[in-house]
Amino acid sequence: MKALLIYPETPDTFWSLRHAIEFLGVTACSPPLALFTVAAMLPRDWPKKLVDLNVEPLTKEHLAWADLAFISALTIQSRSADEVIRRCRAAGVKVCAGGVHFSSPDEPFEAVDHLFIGEAEETLPRFLEDLAQGKAQPEYRAARFPDLAASPNPAWELLDPSKYANMLVQVCRGCPHDCEFCQVIVQYGRVPRYKSPDQVVAEVQGVLDAGWRGVLTFADDNFICHHGKAKEILRALEPWQAERGYPMLFVAQASIDVVDDPELLELMERAGFVGLFLGIETPDPASLKECNKRQNLNRDLAAAVHTIQAHGMEVIGGFIIGFDSDTPNVFGLQAEFIEAAAIPTAMVNLLAAAPGSRLFKRLKEEGRLLGDGVGDGNTAINAGSVNFVPKMGREILLTGYKDLLNRLFAPEPYYRRVLAFLKHHRPNPRIVVRPPTRRDVTAMVKIILALGLKEPGRRAFWSFLGRLLLQHPRQLPVGITMAASGRHFRILKDRFCVEV
């Protein structure tokens, strides 16, 4: 069997960083980890090709070559996924589809030949056994959450690292928290499941062997949901990094209670972590209670952010506007908090009722979903739309959101936050700053020329660059990289605000 693994196109979002990473000569932030894992589970004698539509087109030649197409998608990729399925069907290629989008209840999609609901480690072996016997079924549904010991080292031999700005590995699945807007526990359960330290080190080594050096993100919903197991992995990663001169710069998603465990923070620093995504959501206690984000209550959120920054890690903050408890004051509260906490990368989104979440079910029962509640598949991250009737009123919500984005990402306030972050940030002394590569130099020159000569806010950029060189000269690469990210946020902000 010739297996064609297809990853649909991802629309332009805050998360894509497309207008920042283009300076590196790439168009995609991260590779499709799920498909590399699926490829590793397929028979070794099957020829395999990977087509990531974010870096190359799906051609007629690809489809003519394939016997089976394997598609994995997120909800935001639904339009592209549907088009891929239609093209496969027209070419006579049978389609196997799985992943979050195809496993979520209430989500419409084009018909496929073989549907996989749940995790592939549980469903794919059964399909392959049936296929070999000529009796493959139209649907395979996982009856349990599998032990991640069954998850193989991804098929990195299919990877072209030059096409991406960042690499991925997955360490754990599941989350003990139960935020109302989140569907993670529906997909992966509330009991955290971890790979062994040896598995994780082997996967990271596989990325290194594939030729990657640089940022590597742990694609977990909450890396620290079991502190003890996370520490075991960190203790294994530290010597691996030290022996190789820290070739990887780790980033992960975590809950804010990471700051309650000084040993955990120290181990993350020693392992070479440079960034943490935190779901801060809102500084308003009433809205935190409403969405059951109890781990964020009764603590100084800004101080928690500064604690992480002092351990050499940038905090990428996730924020949400549009809770029922929100009043028109929330826009100012969010801006003031983000500025006080010195968070340049503030991913501020409108609340979305994601299919499968408790929020989706509640709003459906209250009759507040718009249409079928699914919309165009991009509502969870499309900053210019909401898929429910907000209590604040749609016009007030969208106008306030527009004003908030303008306040956060206009050049001068954004650059001020970058400089404030660098003041709080203590670079990790274990990570040796290497001489820049030709690619690094080329990217930096392109960024400076674009922001200093071509883009709006040129005067603010030159002022920022001067202060960066005077106050934080050793942090020049970090500051320039953040300036490029700011360009991306401004482009997306202007696009979303037009939609508003």
N, C-alpha and C positions, 0 to 999 in steps of 0.2 A: 504493500500500500504506500502510495506517495502522499505524505501529509503536508498540507499547506496551512501554516499557522498565521492567522490574520488578526492584526490589532487595529480596530477602527480609529478614525481620526478623532482627536479630542478638540473641542472648540476652544477658542481663545478665552482664557479666564485669568484671574489673579494668579492661580496656581501654575499656569503654564510657563510663566516668565518668558514667553516667546520673544518679547521685544527687548529683553536683556540678553538672553543667551544667543541671540543672532550675532552678537559681536564675536562669539566664539566660533562662528561658522556652522552652528548646528541649529536644528529646528525643533528638537524634542528635548524635554528636560530629563526624562527617565525612560528606560526600556520597559517593555511589557513583561514583568517578572512572572506573572501567572503562566504565560505561554511558554516561557523557558522551562518552567517546572513541568507543564504538561508534556513538552517535548521529551523531557528526561524520563517520563513514564511510558512513553510509546515504545514499541519493540525496536531494538537496536538496528535491525536490518531494514527498517522502513526509511526510505529517503525522506528528508525533511527540509523545508524551506520556511523562513520567517519573513513575513511582509508586515512592516509597521507603517501604516498609512500616514503617520506623522513625519516620516522621513523619506518615504518613497511611495509611488503609486502602485496600485494593484493593476497588473496588466492582463491582457488576454492570454499572453504566454504563460503567466502564472497559473491561470485557471485551466488552460489546456493541459498543463503538466500534471495537475493534482487529481487524486482519487477521492480524498477526503479533505474538507476544510474544517479547521478548529478555530472558533472565534470566542474570545473572552472580552467582556465589555463592562464599563461602568455606565450608570444611568445617563450621565452627560454625553455619552457617545452613542446614544440610541439612534439618532438619525443616520449616522454613518454606518452603524451596525446593520440597520435595516437595508440600506443600500447594498452593503456587502452581501447580505443574505440573498437579495434579489439577483445580484450578478452571479453568484454561485449557482443558484437555482436555474438561471437561464443558460448557464454553461454546462449543466448536467453534473455539477459537483455536489455530492452530499455534504450537508452541513452539520457539524457537532458544535453546540453552543453552550457555554457555561459562564460562571462568574457572577458577580454581584447583580448585574442588571437582569440576567436571565433567571436568577434565583429569587428575586424579590417578588413578593405578592403584589398584585394590582398593577403590574407593569406590562403594557402591551408591546409586542414585538412581532416581526415577521415569522411565519412558520418555519421550523427547522426540522431536519430529519431525525436528529437525536438531541434531546434536551437533557442537560445535566443540572440538577438542582442540589445545591450543597457543595461540599468540598470534594475536589477531584480525587484526593487520595482514597476516598470512600466509594466513588462512583465509577471512575475510569477503569480500574481493573475488571469490574464486572462487565462493562461494555466490551473491553478487549476480548474477554473470554467468550462472550456471546457472539461477537463478530467472527471470531475464529471458527465457531460452530455454525455460522450462517444464520443466526437467529437474533441479531441485534435488535433491541427494543427502542421504541420512540422516546421513552423517558426513563431516566435513571435518577432516583432521589436518595440522598444520603439519609440513612436511618439513625445516624449518630454523628457526633463530632469526633473525628479520628485523632489518634495519637500522632503527633507530628514526627515521631521517629520514622513513620512511613513516608515522609516527604523527602524526595530525592534531592541531591545537589542539582540545581538547575543546569540545563544544557547550554553552558556558556560558549560552547564551540560555535553556536549560531550567532553569537554577539559580534557586532562591529562597534567597538567602544568609541570610535571617532565620531559616531553619529549623535552622541548624547552628552549632556552637561553633567549628569549625575548617575550613579549606579544604585541598585536596590538589592537588599536581601531581606528575608522575613525571618523573624526570631520567634514570634508568638502570635497566637490568635485568642480572641475573647477579651472581655473586660468586665470587672466586677461592678462597675458603676452602671447606673440606669438612667441616663439623661433622656428626657422625654423626646427630644428631637432626633435622637440617634437610633439607627437601625443595626448597629454593630452586634448587639446581643442577640438579635433575631438571626443574623447571619452566622455568628460564631459562638454564641453562648456567653454566660457570665462566669464560667470557670476558666481561668487562664490556662492555656496549654502552651508549653515552651519546647523548642528544640533543645537538645543537649548542647553543652558548651563545645564539645568536639564537632558536632554538626555545624554549628555557627562558624567556628574557626575554619572548617573545611570549605564552607560556602564563600567566606571572605577570601580565602586563599584562591578559590576558583575564579573570583573576580580579578584578583591580582594576576593570576596566570593568563587571563584573557587579555591582559595588557592595560588594565585600568589603574591609574593613580589619581587620587583626589577625593572628592566628596562622595560618600557612600551612605545612603539613607536606610535606616531600618524601617521597612514598610509595615509597621505594626500600629494598631490603633492605640496601644498604650504599652510601651516597652517595659515600664516599671510596675505593671499591675500586680506582679508578685515580686516584692523586693528581694527576697532571698534568691530566687532563680535568676533574676536580673544580675545580681551581684556575682553569681557563679560564672555567668557569661562574661561579665566585665573582667573578672580575675583571669579568665582564659585569654581575653583579647589583649590585655596590657602587655604580657611578654611577647605575644605575636607581633604587636606593633613595634615594641622596643627593639626586637631583634632585626627588624627590617627598616628601621629608621622612620617609623610612623608614615607609611605610604598612604594610609586612609584617614580622611577627616570625617568622623561619624556624626550623623544627625539622626534624631529620633523624635517620635511623638510620645509625650508623657503627660500624666496628670500632675497638677500643681503640688500635690503632697510629696513630690520628690524633695522639696526643700525641708521636709520634716525629718529627713534621714541624711545627716551629714556624711556618713560613710558612703552612702550611695552616690552622692554628688562627687565626693573625692574619687571614687572608683571610676566614675564617668570621665572625670577630668584626666585621670591617669591613663585611661584607655584611648584618649584622643577624641573626645566628643567636642564639637565646635558649635552645635546648634540643637535646640529643643523647640519643637512645636508644642505650645500650650493652648488648650481650649479654655481661654479665660472667659469668653462669651460676653460678660458685662460686669461692671463694678456695682450694679444695682442689686442689693440683697433680695429685694422682692422678686425680681426676675430670675435670680439664681434659684430661689425656692420654687418658683413656678415650674422651672424646667428640671427640677430635681438635681441640680448641679451642687450637691451638698458639700463636696470636697473643696469647693471654692469659698464656702461661707466661713464667717468668723475668722478671717485672717487678713493681714495687710497684703493685698495682691501686688501692689507696686514694690513693696519690700521683698516679696518672694521673687519677683522678676530680677531685682538688683542682686539678690543672692546668687542666682543662676549666672548672671552676667559676670559676677566676680570670680566664677569658676571657669572662665574662658569660653562661655557658650552664649551665642546670640539666642534670644527668645523670639521665635516667630509666633506672633499672637493671633489666635482665632477669636473673632468677635462677631456677635449676632445682634441685629436690630429687628424689632418687630414682635417681641413677646407681648402677651396680653397685659402684663403688668407695666410695660413701658409707657411713659408719658412723653410729651414733647421735650421734656428736660433731658431725655436720655442721650440725645445727640451731643449736647454740650458735655455731659458726664463722660461719655465715651472718649471724646476728643481730649478732655483734660486728663483722663487716666492714661491714655496712650502717650501723651506728651510727658506726663510726670514719670511714667515707667520707662521712658526712652526706648520705645519699640518702633524702629523704622519699618519693619516688615509686619504691618498690621493688616491681616486679612479680614476685612469687615464685610460681612454679607448680610443680606436680608434673610430673616428666618424662612426656612422652607420646610414644608411638611413632606418628609421623605417617605415614599411607600414602604410599609413594613414597620415604621416607627409608631410608638404610642401616640405621638402628636398627630400623625396622619389619621389614626383611628378615632381620636377624640374629635378632631375637627370635622371628620366625616359624620360622626354621630350628631354634632352640633349643626350640621348643614352649612358649614363655612368653607368647604373646599370649592374651588372654582373649576368648573367643568368636571373632569374625572379626577382632578387633583394631581394628575401626572404631568399635564401640560406637554411641552415639547421635549421633555427629558433633560432640560438644562436648568430647571428651576432651583436645584439644590446649590447651584453656584453661579447662576446668572444674576448678577447684581442688579439688573434692571427690572426684575419681575418678581411677583409673589404668586403662589398658587392657592391662596386662601384669603378670606376677608379679614383684614387686621382690625382689631378693636380700636386702634388709634385712628383709623380712617386711612384709606389708601393714599389720598393726595398728601395728607400731612406726613405719612411715613416716607413716601418717595421723595418729597421735597426736602424733608429733613435729612434723608440719606444722601441726597445730592450735595447738600451743603456740607455734610460731614466729610464726604470724600474730597471735596474741594479744599476744605480746611486741612486735611491730613496730608494730601499729596501735591499741593501746590509746591513749587520748588523751594522757596525759602523755609517754610515750616518743616518740610521733609528733611532738608539738609541740616536744620537745627537738631532734629531728632537723631540723625546719624552721628553728629558730633557729640551729642549728649550720651548716646550709647557708647561711643568710644571712650568717653570719660569714665563710665562705670565698668567697662569691659576690661578684664585682665587677661591678656593673651596667655595661652598655655605654654609654659616654658619648655615642655617636652617636644613640642612641634617645631622643628627646625625650619626656618624660612629658607627655602631653596632658591637658587638663582632662577629668575623667570625664564621660561622657555620662549622660543620665537612666537609661538601661538599666544602666550600670555602678553608679550610686548605688543604684538599686533592688535590684540583685543583692547588693551589699555589705550593705545593711540586712537583707535576707532571710537572708543567711548568718549575720550576727551574732546576729539574733534566734533563728534555729534552733539554733545551736551554744551560745549563751549562755543561752537560756531554756527550750528544749524538749528538747534532746538529752542523753543521758548524757554525763558528763564536763564538765559546765558549769563547775565550779570550775577545772578544768585549762584550759579555753578562756579564761576571764577572766584567769587568770594569764599565759597565753601572749600575749593581746592587750596586756596592760600592758607586758610585756617587749618586745613587737614595737614598740610606740609609743615606748618609751624608748631602745631600742638601735638600731632600724632604721626610723625614721619614714618615710623615703622609700620603703621597701620594703613599705609597708602593703598596697597592692593585691596584690603577689606573695604576701605572707604570708596574707592572707585567702583568696586563690584556693587556696593549698595547704591551708588549713584545710578548705575545702569538699571538696577531693579526699580528705582524710583521712576525712571523713564517708562518702564513697562506699566507701573501702576497708574501713571498719569494718562497714558494712552488708553488703558482700559477704563479708567475713571471717566474720561471724556466721552468714551463710547457709551458707557452705561448711563451717564447723565443725559445724553441725547435721547436714549430710549425712555428715560424717566419722563 
